[in-house]
Amino acid sequence: MESKGFTIIELIVVVFIIIVLSVIVVANYEWGGYELELGQSAQQLVGDLQWAREKSISSGDKSYGVCLETQTSTYILFEDKDNDLKYDASQDILLERVRLRENILVTKLDIGVSTPTAYIVFVPPEPLVKINTDKSYVYITLWSQKSNATTVVFVYHSGLVEIK
């Protein structure tokens, strides 16, 4: 007698393969979402650094900056009223406290040595880039708590900002 259908074992194997492939796709989709949030946070930081630079150029006589601290999910955009190249809440104007995407932290600030706080200030008219007053660069490490991935934003004394 000739059979013209599938056996129950064949059907179970096919269903199992479909389930395994679905789990893999869903897991990768979720992981990719965390990576996307990390990338968006880095782009947001770069955009705000460029905004501060452009604001300093257009103002002609006002310095603008970004204050970052480690182990936080926020940073501060400020106008440096007292021209001391750092953020002081009693002296400077807080323009905005920016929150990074959920579960993204600034974990490391490197200016040649690790530091808990970095000030990146754009001084007109060129503008000159001042990093913790006289350093030539800062590396800002952003970390995703969900995917455990990191990305680094490089800010150089020349004003160049890049993500690696």
N, C-alpha and C positions, 0 to 999 in steps of 0.2 A: 504494500500500500504506500502510495506517494503522498508526502505532506506538502502543502502549498502555503504554509504560514510560518510565523516565528514561534520559537519555543519560549516558555516563560523565563528561562535562564537568559536567553538572548535579550529579551526585553529588559530584564533587571540590569544586565551589564550596560546596556545603552543608557538607561535612566541614571545609573550610577556615574557614568562618564559625564553626562550632561550636568549633574549636580556638582561634581568636582570642578569642572570648567567654570561653572557659575560662581562658585565660591572664590576661585582664583581671580576672576574678573572683578567681583565686588570688593575683594580685599585690595586689589591694585587701584581701584577707583578711589577708595577711601584714602589710601596712602598718597595718591596723586593730589588729592584735595589738600592735604596737609602741606605738601611741597608747594602747591600753588599759593597757599596763604603765606608761606615763608617768602616766596618770591615777591608777592604783592607788598609785604611789609618792607622789604628791601627797596623796592621801587618807590614806595611812599616816602621813605627816608631820603632817598636820592632826590626826589621831587622837592621835598621841603628844604634840603640843602641848596638846591638850585634856586628856589624861591627866595631864600635869605640872601643869596649872592645877587640876584637880580634886583631885589628891593634895595640893597646897599648901593648898587650902581645908579638906580633911578633916583634915589633920595639925594645923592650928591654929598651929603655931609653926615649921614647917620649910619652907624654900624649895626648890623643885624647878625644874630647867631643862633646856634642850636646847642643846647645843653643836654648831654646824655649821661646817664648813670647806669652802672652795672646792676644786674639782677632786678631790673624793672621792665615793665611793658609800656612805658611812656617816655617821652622826651619833650623838651620845652623849646619853643620858638620865642625869641626875645629881641627887644631893641636894647642895645648896650648904651644906655644914657650916660653913664659915668666913664665910659671908654676905658674900663679896666680889663677888658677882654675876657670877662667871665660873667656868669649870671648871678646876680645878687637881688633877691626878691624885694629888698627895701630900696634899692637904687635903680633897678632896671624895669622896663615895661614888659610884662608877660603878655605875649601876643596870642599864644595858644599852647595848651598842653595836649600833645598828640598821643593818642593811644594806638599801639600796634595791634595787628589782628589778634584774635583770641589765641591763647597758648603760645605766643611768640614773645621771647625775652631778649633783651640786650644782655649777653653773658660775659663779654670781654671787650675792653677798650685798651688798645695797645698803641702807645706813642713812643715806642722804643723800650718801654717798661710797661707792665700792666698798671693801670690806674683805675680807681673807682668812678672818676668823673672826667669827662672830656668836654671842653668848650671849643666850638668851632665858630669863629667870629669873622665876618667879612667886613673889612674896613675900607671905606671909599677913599679915593675915587676909582682906583683900578678895578676891582677892590683887592686889597691884600688879604690873604687868608691867614688868620692867626689861629693856631691850634694849641691850646693850653699855653698861650702867650708866645712861645718861640719854637715849638716843635715843627718838624717838616712834614709829618704825616700822622694820620690816625687810622687804625684798622678797627672797625666796629663789627663784632661778631653777633649775629642774630641766631637764635636757637629755637627750633620748634619742639615744644614739650611732647607733642603727640608722635611725631615721626623720628625724633632724636636727630634730625638733620640740622646742619648749620649752613649759613651763607655769610660771606664777609663783604662789607662795604668799605672800600678804600677811599680816603680823602687825602689828597696831597696838597702841599703848600701852594702849588701852582693853581689850585682851584679844580683840578681834575678829580672827578668822582666816578668810581667804577664799582661794579658788583662782580665778585668772583665766587 
